[in-house]
Amino acid sequence: MSATKRPRAPRRGAITIEFSLLSLLFFTLLFATMEVARAMYLLNTLQEVTRRAAALAAVSDFSSPTVMDRVRQTALLRDGPGMLPLGQPVTDSHLRIDYLSLARGANGGLTLTPIPSGNLPACVARARLNCIADPNGASCIRFVRVRLCAPNGNNCDPVSYQAIMPLFSLPATLPSATTIVKAESLGLQAGSPMCP
């Protein structure tokens, strides 16, 4: 044995272990970065979804369930029912569209008041006549509000964030991304028949 060469110790598998440890760290950082990017995408996209839904609902016939389903689907960047692209669990059933009146209180102040679905006018022409008769009445649709809510009833409960990678579970909720716009035509066209 020469004086310049050291005896080799058995090092089998050392490179494999180093590679696996570095791979674990690399993929953890990669997936965490992808999850943060998706969360930022959702924060920005949800506001755009509610803005689109409110703009469409302000000019669409609220008395037609087919039209309202189409408004929700279009707002979610889809042509049919389903989830927001890369936006699991957000579907068209998560978009809550409310119609608001501008009611005058006893003190003379104006407040936005949701109109219950049972009190909405039967048709768009009736809604227009209600507003002409009393602009601050309880059945005059003045504003449209769209929010992101869990589809579980009348309350607007927040939607839980669902991670795309099961490695990370974030105990977070998605913002409601509320958008309120002024009601426009509500789908009223010239010559629309009056409802009963």
C-alpha positions in Angstrom: 0.0 0.0 0.0 1.5 3.4 -0.9 1.7 6.3 1.5 -0.3 8.6 -0.7 -3.4 6.5 -1.1 -5.8 6.1 1.7 -7.6 2.9 2.3 -11.2 3.1 0.9 -13.9 2.7 3.5 -17.1 1.2 2.3 -19.5 4.0 1.3 -22.2 2.2 -0.4 -25.5 4.2 -0.7 -24.2 7.5 0.6 -24.9 9.3 -2.7 -28.4 7.8 -2.8 -29.2 9.0 0.8 -27.9 12.5 0.0 -29.9 12.6 -3.2 -33.1 11.5 -1.5 -32.7 14.1 1.3 -32.1 16.9 -1.3 -35.0 15.6 -3.4 -37.3 15.7 -0.4 -36.3 19.3 0.3 -36.5 20.4 -3.3 -39.9 18.9 -3.9 -41.3 20.2 -0.6 -40.2 23.7 -1.7 -41.5 23.2 -5.2 -45.0 22.0 -4.0 -45.2 24.8 -1.4 -44.4 27.4 -4.0 -47.1 25.9 -6.3 -49.6 26.0 -3.5 -48.8 29.6 -2.6 -49.1 30.6 -6.3 -52.5 28.8 -6.5 -53.7 30.6 -3.4 -52.7 34.0 -4.9 -54.5 33.0 -8.2 -57.6 32.2 -6.2 -57.5 35.5 -4.3 -57.3 37.5 -7.5 -59.7 35.3 -9.6 -62.5 35.1 -7.0 -62.8 38.9 -7.1 -63.0 38.8 -10.9 -65.6 36.0 -10.7 -67.9 38.0 -8.5 -67.4 41.2 -10.5 -68.3 39.3 -13.7 -71.3 37.7 -12.1 -72.6 41.0 -10.7 -72.2 42.8 -14.1 -74.1 40.0 -15.8 -76.8 39.8 -13.2 -77.4 43.5 -13.4 -78.5 43.1 -17.1 -80.0 39.6 -16.9 -83.6 38.4 -16.2 -83.6 37.4 -12.5 -86.9 35.5 -12.8 -85.4 32.9 -15.2 -83.5 30.1 -13.4 -81.9 29.1 -16.7 -80.5 32.7 -17.3 -79.2 32.9 -13.7 -77.5 29.5 -14.1 -75.9 30.8 -17.2 -74.7 33.9 -15.4 -73.0 31.8 -12.7 -71.4 29.5 -15.2 -70.1 32.4 -17.4 -68.7 34.2 -14.3 -66.8 31.0 -13.4 -65.1 31.0 -16.9 -67.1 28.0 -18.0 -69.7 27.0 -20.6 -71.5 24.6 -18.4 -71.8 23.6 -14.7 -68.6 22.7 -13.0 -65.7 24.1 -11.0 -63.6 27.2 -11.4 -60.5 26.2 -13.3 -57.8 25.5 -10.7 -60.2 26.7 -8.1 -61.4 23.6 -6.3 -63.9 23.6 -4.5 -65.5 26.7 -6.0 -68.5 25.8 -8.3 -71.4 27.8 -9.6 -73.4 26.8 -6.6 -71.0 28.8 -4.4 -72.0 32.1 -6.1 -74.8 33.8 -4.2 -76.6 36.5 -6.1 -78.7 38.8 -4.0 -81.0 41.7 -5.1 -81.0 44.7 -2.8 -83.5 47.5 -2.3 -82.5 50.9 -1.0 -85.0 51.2 1.8 -85.6 54.5 3.7 -85.5 54.0 7.4 -87.6 55.7 10.1 -84.8 58.2 10.6 -84.7 59.1 6.9 -81.5 57.3 6.2 -81.1 54.9 3.3 -79.9 51.3 3.8 -79.2 48.4 1.5 -81.7 45.7 2.3 -81.7 42.2 0.7 -85.0 41.3 -1.0 -85.9 37.7 0.0 -86.4 35.5 -3.0 -90.1 35.1 -2.2 -90.6 38.9 -2.3 -88.9 39.4 -5.7 -91.2 40.7 -8.4 -92.6 38.0 -10.7 -91.0 39.5 -13.8 -88.6 42.2 -14.9 -91.4 44.6 -16.1 -93.0 44.4 -12.6 -89.7 45.2 -11.0 -89.4 48.3 -13.2 -92.9 49.4 -12.3 -92.2 48.9 -8.6 -89.2 51.2 -8.9 -91.2 53.8 -10.7 -93.9 53.7 -8.1 -91.6 53.8 -5.1 -87.8 54.0 -5.7 -87.1 53.3 -2.0 -89.7 50.5 -1.7 -89.0 47.1 -0.3 -89.6 45.4 -3.7 -87.6 47.9 -5.9 -84.4 46.2 -7.1 -81.7 49.0 -7.0 -78.5 47.0 -6.5 -77.1 43.5 -7.2 -74.7 41.8 -4.7 -72.7 38.8 -5.5 -70.7 36.9 -2.9 -68.8 33.6 -2.6 -70.6 31.5 0.0 -70.7 27.8 1.1 -73.8 26.3 -0.5 -75.5 25.3 2.7 -78.6 27.4 3.1 -79.4 31.1 3.8 -76.3 32.0 5.7 -73.3 33.1 3.8 -70.7 30.9 5.5 -67.1 31.2 4.2 -65.8 28.5 1.8 -62.9 26.5 3.2 -59.6 26.6 1.2 -58.8 23.2 -0.3 -55.2 22.6 -1.1 -54.4 21.0 -4.4 -51.6 19.0 -2.8 -52.7 16.9 0.1 -49.3 17.4 1.8 -50.3 20.8 2.9 -53.6 21.5 4.7 -54.1 25.2 5.4 -56.8 26.0 7.9 -57.9 29.0 5.9 -61.1 30.2 4.3 -61.6 31.9 0.9 -62.6 35.5 1.0 -66.3 36.2 0.2 -65.1 38.7 -2.6 -68.4 40.7 -2.3 -69.2 42.9 -5.3 -72.2 45.3 -5.3 -73.3 47.0 -8.6 -76.2 49.2 -9.5 -79.1 47.2 -11.1 -79.4 48.2 -14.8 -81.9 46.7 -17.2 -82.3 43.4 -15.4 -83.0 41.9 -18.8 -85.9 44.2 -19.6 -86.4 44.6 -23.3 -88.7 47.0 -25.1 -92.1 45.4 -25.5 -91.7 42.9 -22.7 -95.1 41.6 -21.5 -96.3 42.5 -18.1 -96.6 39.6 -15.7 -99.6 39.1 -13.3 
